[in-house]
Amino acid sequence: MHRNFAFLTRNFQVIIRRSYARSQIRVRFAPSPTGYLHLGGLRTALYNYLFARSKNGCFILRIEDTDQTRVVPGAMEQLHSDLMWAGIIPDEDPIRGGPVGPYVQSKRLDLYKEHVEILLKNGSAYRCFCSETRLKLLRNTAVKESQTPKYDNRCRHFSDEEVKDRLKRGQTYCIRFKLTPTPDPFKDLIYGDITYNVSVNEGDPVIFKTDGFPTYHFANVVDDHLMEISHVLRGVEWQMSTPKHLLLYKAFGWTPPQYGHLPLILNSNGTKLSKRQDDIRVDYYRKDGILPLPLLNYITLAGSGFVRDKGLSHCYSYQELIKSFDINKINVNSSRLDPIKLMEFNQLEISNLVSNKENHKFLVERITKLVKEAFSDRALDDSLNLNPDHIIATLKWAQHRITKLSDLVKSDLKFLWVKPNAGKDLKYLEAVDVLSKKLEGLERDHFCKESLLTHLKEFSNNNNVPFADLMKTLRSLLSGLKEGPGVAEMMEILGRDTTLNRLKRNVT
Ligand code: GLU
């Protein structure tokens, strides 16, 4: 009784969800955990996210790990973390779950088994007993004859008796899908009518492997259907797979989602993005001090799909990106990245963040992490100046001078973060005490390189302290380092308070 009730409730839930979902936009980003999230993947995720948000729909993250041989440990967590960093937050995902989960394909094997049975029963799929050796022979022969290798569909024609007999003998098999001609075009939301007669060019594809896992094509279609995906927006490299997917929908008797393929993104010199480039990895930018919105603006500027009424030099906020996104504006041209724009956007965003106090905690956290990483040898002995006021004051000074947060931890600015030694053994310390009293009288606004230099020169002349010696002592007190900018400039960068503190040997 109890079990029946539970069963009814589950069915009832499915019915409610289906009728609710039909009117709703549901899109997904479906990466394979085989490596890092790169700019192409980020663009696909972003466009799906913006499409969902602009239509009050749902954005789903699904991990496609049916090819277990290519799964990289930790890649799924990294993908998730990169998306969260970028602010592309899914409504349903493997970590948070959701009504149509699990959201990792390797946890859905029973569902695929159930569904492949349907295709076997209705005659759209068949067991293939071909050995690896036979398949290899087919491939080699085709290559020798300069033909595209494809499976010859031999097992498609086995009688029921023959299949039974082979099963009885314990022969291993995979399951293939029977391709039928696709002479008619399908409608690509971005590319228009696309004709690819898949059965002419390919043999029947494997949909279930001997290892008990489905292949990408099968799992992708089953999941898009069960997860009630309304629109599939994915990279153009998948366009040739779509006719196959549509045939699978037909075999199941399901209504397919609408498909739109996104054109390629290219490097600034027009070459294709290559997995060997470091600068296509999202985590490369994260580590380099690029902020999420500038990175998103960078890839949207390289692509179409937006009404940019605020101009090309405006770093759009999430709300603005959502508002200006229009799927009908995506065109088929491949577009080029413009790294100079990325730096411009990042500088704008740094200024934006600094100007609003609400962001200061976030900035302090980011910079603290950067500094600790950059000067890890000093991170444990309390010799780094990570005082929040110092961090914000430094950022205010730096905002128009740096393009990335990581510029703040370059070696010539190390003195900003590493506290100097108290410098008791230095010469002219008494003179420095007199000098710091004088500098105290300088207004904050006059604490700039030019005016400081004049003061230092005057002080050296009037007090008979050789200028070079004075500079040596000051540099030592201010930074304790050999490298770095000139003393007056260093004072300007450190700002009045930190400079005076360091001159008084209050090491900060
Ligand atoms: N798992 C595929 C990928 O890695 C997804 C393709 C699709 O969106 O259908 O890109």
Boltz pocket constraint, residues with backbone or C-beta under 6 A from the ligand:
constraints:
  - pocket:
      binder: B
      contacts: [[A, 28], [A, 30], [A, 31], [A, 32], [A, 64], [A, 220], [A, 233], [A, 234], [A, 235], [A, 238]]
      max_distance: 6.0
